[in-house]
């Protein structure tokens, strides 16, 4: 299972077109990230969500500045399946409990931006804006455990050092997180070649792998990636 | 596509996110209305019973409008989706809830493992075990999208089963009542085929 992460600021028409392209190419899920929403103190645009939802027939997760049950409800009513929270959950962890109680854990994804430091794996927040990005003073592994206790149904771990570099997923960090993570775990950050997908599934036993730039640029085409993974003995949707 | 103008009513069981289901039906050219009025539902040619959330809450909402009595008496094709399928059963372990009793079997909690996290969220194939018009065109290579923490036992009502740690009912039927554990509205072309089959029943 692969996701596609929208992180560039594009006009809506482009997003609809991209969404339709990934749908047709066999992406298994789409994640719509409005990464500057939280640092800018706003929530992801409902109109975009609704327009994307109309063309998509695959699972669709939306992230960006969701601070309350009301924010989430609007996005779910606009056609999102799942909502993903990151910085707002670091500021107010009870948000996860509230979302899980209202919509069920299956709707609630927690995104975590994590950095390897000399103090171990650390959670960062406001990573959508380089000037505001900062250490949230949380240890990644304990945050992984806390969000599950609070009702997260899925965790997306974005390994910041690998993100955008295309040198491969951070297998070591993902393995450490996998040990503590009993809900579906999605690897994010670092995909640059088909072998990176095969190794993250095999070596870190993640449930899904997410990528953005290699798909947007056309460097990796989803049908070819799936064929490669199938050849490597990894079960993927035809 | 000849589904245009099909009189399709989606039961509003509250709390459920109906947008993606309505969009999927729109893509098939089918218009639908959403209602919790027993008279409107009784008069529909086809009925969909979706559901997201907990079994106990959903049953409480159906009871509040008398739909718990009405649904088992319906005679037109009805398709339960996800929790909506589970509600067709006699009982769910989720909150020890007595359900609609259309199918005399149990819904149980999925048992997870390190390889099989629960809730089960993801794409799986399913194995048709009986021929049925709802499954026309389906084979063992079709993947569909599941999101659930509970699942129905396999029994004589099972049209197709899926393996995730244990084997459970992916598609069920009793008389005019069909149910699918997965989300056809989010299952790409396989899901669209299933909805189209339902619209042609």
Interface residues (C-beta under 8 A of the other chain):
Chain A: X1 X23 X26 X28 X50 X53 X54 X57 X58 X59 X60 X76 X77 X78 X79 X80 X81 X103 X104 X105 X106 X107 X153 X154 X182 X183 X184 X205 X207 X208 X237 X238
Chain B: X15 X17 X19 X20 X23 X24 X26 X27 X52 X53 X54 X112 X114 X115 X117 X119 X121 X122 X123 X141 X143 X145 X147 X148 X149 X183 X185 X186 X187 X188 X189 X191 X192
